[in-house]
């Protein structure tokens, strides 16, 4: 216990003597004249660096202030580029074909036929005992015949008699072409067509015809309709859409019955020759011209049937000469633009005659494209090769039209494909079109010409 109370060892140690802190006094450096000069030149050399830094800062400050203006300029540039791209893409769309084929209609022919009251068919009814029950009067004769016509009884009565009177034939023909009533137009067309070409071929009846319409009657009807075959026509881009309710402009409703009747007349050629060769040539020209009216697109099928019937009218000896006349007549009336392609494509038959007419028509349009300066087959192709497609002023739309015309001219004529010089020249022309126009050419219709030529070149290589 005593040991615990004893002082510890460190308590007997002597206190440490802390030595006082000695402060060292630095000696002041004496600045000489040389040091002052060196400092002066150092500061002077640093001045340009500071000024350049200030200029950069000032420049950055200015660009921040001008940011909105730069963005507006960039947006304007992008907008202009977009407009140019849109123009390039829309220019490659082919323009619409179409001509104003019909102008203002003339006054329709009068449909009054006083001689109907004295026709033998009507008189036989009035003298019959049954008339005492029917009570038909002379002044009501035309209305009575209209009823028979619409209900189909007139055709049956004429068939039984085996004779068509002149007044009955002229009356039904006029109703077909000029009547404002649809039921009379349709019934009279059925009557006239059945007289020329009976539907029942087994029991064919040869009618004694007191009157048959001729070519001049059909031409007169077109003139009344306002047909513009021999008059200047407006293109589809400049023509106005005709109001469907207008009574004085555009094709009349009767035109479809005119087309059907012309078709039947040519089909009945073996029984009754209604037209001459020159008249059929004129009718073919008119029918092909009707294909150019966009308002008649709904009648395309009827027009094709009519054209096929007209082409079948000719004898083999007369057909080739007639094709030349038809083609030259059309090239004088149809411009060498997309409308000439429509004219060629309207001859769509696959028979030998249709192909020949199509080939001749395409060739004559090619001749017209070169202003009638070349007429030889080889010269036409060499003229196509001579066109410099790289020139910036080259009209590639016209070149495309000429390619399509040449395609129809050559491929629809098997005799030309067997000529080596024609085949070689045509292949050279196609290579020229596909090589001179690059895939990066942004001119209007450049891609169309290049693609068409490449397609035709590949097709000719596989044959």
MODA-V935762 format. One record per residue. PHI is phi in whole degrees, 0 to 359 (NA if undefined). NEAR is the number of other ideal C-beta (glycine too) atoms within 10 Angstrom. D_LAST is the distance of its C-alpha to the last C-alpha in Angstrom with 2 decimals. Layout:
# MODA-V935762
PHI/NEAR/D_LAST
PHI/NEAR/D_LAST
This chain:
# MODA-V935762
NA/4/132.74
294/5/134.52
292/5/131.68
290/5/129.27
272/6/131.46
288/8/131.62
291/7/129.59
281/7/126.31
292/7/125.89
288/6/123.83
286/7/126.50
272/7/128.83
288/8/126.33
280/5/127.19
298/5/125.10
287/6/122.44
268/5/123.22
274/6/120.19
282/6/120.01
292/5/119.33
287/5/115.90
260/5/116.01
272/5/113.86
273/5/112.47
261/5/112.55
286/5/109.66
275/6/110.59
293/6/109.12
280/7/106.73
271/6/107.82
277/9/104.94
265/9/105.10
293/7/103.84
295/8/100.91
296/11/99.65
296/10/99.76
293/10/97.78
294/11/95.06
296/11/94.74
297/10/94.49
291/10/91.66
294/9/89.81
296/9/89.92
294/9/88.85
288/9/85.76
280/10/84.73
296/9/84.72
300/9/81.22
297/9/79.61
294/9/81.13
294/10/80.05
295/10/76.37
296/10/76.46
295/10/77.90
294/10/75.17
294/10/72.44
298/10/74.09
296/9/74.45
294/10/70.76
297/10/69.68
296/10/72.00
293/9/70.39
296/9/66.78
296/9/67.93
290/9/69.33
264/10/66.12
297/9/63.76
297/9/63.30
295/9/62.35
295/10/59.73
295/10/58.22
296/10/58.08
296/10/56.26
296/10/53.73
298/10/53.14
295/10/52.65
294/10/50.12
296/10/48.12
296/10/48.25
295/10/46.89
297/10/44.01
295/10/43.22
297/10/43.30
296/11/40.88
294/11/38.43
295/10/38.76
296/11/38.09
295/14/34.93
286/11/33.66
278/9/34.66
293/14/33.39
283/16/29.75
283/10/30.33
295/12/29.02
294/12/32.00
288/12/32.72
282/18/31.80
141/20/34.69
231/24/37.17
279/23/40.68
277/26/40.21
243/22/43.73
256/17/46.99
287/12/50.54
282/18/51.17
272/12/53.81
296/8/56.65
296/17/55.52
296/12/56.72
292/8/60.00
252/14/59.77
270/10/63.25
231/17/63.45
300/9/67.14
290/13/66.25
297/20/65.05
295/17/68.69
252/11/69.20
290/18/66.04
295/11/66.75
296/19/64.99
289/22/67.18
297/13/70.29
296/12/69.81
287/16/70.02
290/14/73.04
272/8/74.88
285/12/74.17
295/6/77.00
293/8/74.82
293/13/74.92
296/8/78.48
273/8/77.10
283/12/74.08
68/7/76.05
283/17/73.20
256/12/74.47
300/12/73.07
289/8/72.33
260/13/70.40
299/21/68.20
293/17/65.07
297/10/65.31
295/16/65.74
293/24/62.62
298/20/60.64
297/11/61.70
297/19/60.61
294/21/57.25
295/17/56.54
275/11/57.64
86/12/55.60
283/12/58.70
296/20/58.18
296/20/55.02
293/11/56.91
293/14/59.83
295/22/57.72
297/17/55.87
294/9/59.23
283/14/60.47
72/10/57.22
212/14/57.76
248/22/56.74
291/20/59.40
300/13/58.57
294/21/60.24
292/26/58.45
296/20/55.01
293/18/55.63
293/23/57.18
295/25/54.35
296/21/51.72
293/20/53.68
297/24/54.05
298/25/50.31
267/27/49.52
231/20/52.62
290/21/54.47
280/12/54.89
263/13/55.25
295/10/52.17
295/11/53.65
287/18/54.43
298/20/50.98
294/16/49.24
293/23/51.71
292/26/51.65
295/22/47.81
298/19/47.89
295/23/50.54
296/25/48.81
291/20/45.44
291/18/47.17
293/22/49.07
283/19/45.93
222/19/43.77
302/18/45.92
290/8/44.44
276/9/46.13
287/7/44.15
287/5/46.44
250/7/49.56
292/10/48.20
252/12/51.04
268/9/51.03
279/18/53.12
274/9/55.31
267/14/54.15
283/14/56.93
202/14/54.56
229/18/50.84
291/19/49.44
252/13/47.59
298/17/45.01
296/9/47.78
295/13/49.03
290/21/45.68
293/16/45.41
297/15/48.98
297/24/48.14
297/19/45.38
296/13/47.89
295/17/50.39
290/23/47.85
90/19/47.50
296/22/43.99
248/20/43.07
299/16/40.43
258/8/42.41
238/11/43.91
301/8/42.76
243/22/41.14
276/13/41.35
282/17/38.32
295/19/37.96
285/8/39.34
253/8/42.54
281/16/43.13
269/8/45.62
290/8/45.06
281/15/47.06
295/9/49.67
297/7/49.01
270/5/52.69
288/10/52.75
261/11/53.67
241/12/52.93
228/15/49.54
85/22/46.03
291/20/44.56
282/22/47.16
294/10/46.80
291/21/46.90
297/23/43.42
292/18/41.72
281/23/43.85
299/22/43.04
298/19/39.31
295/19/39.97
293/22/42.26
299/23/39.84
298/22/37.19
292/19/39.76
301/27/40.95
286/24/37.56
292/19/37.20
270/17/40.67
300/17/39.83
295/7/40.37
264/13/43.93
219/14/44.91
273/12/43.25
271/21/44.14
242/19/42.00
267/11/41.17
297/14/37.74
296/11/38.72
291/16/40.00
291/24/36.76
301/22/34.91
295/18/37.42
293/24/37.02
297/26/33.22
301/22/33.83
294/19/36.44
294/21/34.40
297/25/31.43
295/22/34.13
295/25/35.56
298/24/32.36
275/22/33.40
268/23/36.64
294/16/36.39
285/17/39.50
253/19/37.63
301/10/34.90
295/8/36.75
256/18/36.19
300/13/32.40
295/8/31.99
296/18/34.65
294/20/33.12
296/18/29.69
297/14/31.53
296/25/33.59
296/26/30.70
296/18/28.98
295/20/32.34
295/24/32.80
296/23/29.42
285/15/30.35
292/22/33.66
287/20/32.53
280/8/32.55
298/7/29.44
290/8/31.21
273/13/32.26
294/17/29.20
296/13/27.16
293/12/30.28
294/21/31.18
300/23/27.86
298/15/28.76
294/16/32.24
297/24/31.17
296/25/28.74
293/15/31.46
295/19/34.03
287/20/32.12
293/21/31.31
281/11/35.08
247/19/35.85
255/23/33.18
291/13/33.01
274/19/29.85
232/17/29.74
298/19/28.33
291/24/29.93
290/25/27.58
295/20/24.65
297/19/26.71
297/25/27.27
292/28/23.61
289/15/22.78
291/19/25.81
275/27/24.10
259/13/22.28
291/15/22.14
261/6/19.14
284/10/20.70
298/11/19.84
292/17/22.90
296/18/22.29
297/17/18.76
295/19/20.32
298/25/23.21
296/24/21.09
295/23/19.13
296/23/22.49
295/29/24.20
296/27/21.77
296/25/22.08
294/25/25.86
291/26/26.08
297/25/24.25
300/21/26.86
293/19/29.54
297/23/28.35
259/15/29.27
57/8/32.54
58/10/31.65
273/9/31.84
233/16/28.46
229/12/27.16
273/10/24.74
298/19/20.96
293/12/20.72
295/14/23.85
300/22/22.50
293/23/19.66
293/14/22.24
294/17/24.60
293/23/22.25
293/14/21.91
288/9/25.69
288/17/26.45
276/10/28.15
286/19/26.88
282/9/29.47
294/9/32.33
293/6/34.26
269/5/34.73
290/16/31.05
277/13/30.42
284/22/27.32
294/17/27.54
297/15/27.15
297/21/24.21
296/23/22.51
299/23/23.36
293/22/21.97
296/18/18.59
294/18/18.45
297/25/19.70
295/21/17.14
300/19/14.33
293/21/16.11
295/24/16.88
278/22/13.46
284/19/11.39
266/22/14.42
236/20/14.80
296/12/12.60
291/9/14.88
288/16/14.07
291/14/10.33
273/9/11.64
271/15/14.04
301/7/13.41
295/10/16.05
291/18/14.64
296/15/11.18
294/11/13.24
294/19/15.81
295/25/13.67
296/15/12.21
296/14/15.89
296/24/17.07
293/25/15.06
296/14/16.32
298/17/19.70
290/26/19.85
282/20/18.91
269/12/21.25
288/18/24.20
256/24/24.64
277/11/25.75
289/8/25.89
264/6/29.67
288/15/29.60
262/14/31.80
291/16/31.58
299/16/30.92
69/21/27.27
296/23/26.20
294/16/24.47
294/18/22.74
296/25/21.36
296/21/20.29
294/15/18.67
296/19/16.85
295/23/15.55
295/16/14.55
296/13/12.73
292/22/10.79
293/17/10.22
294/11/8.97
294/12/6.59
290/16/5.35
286/9/5.54
278/6/3.79
282/7/0.00
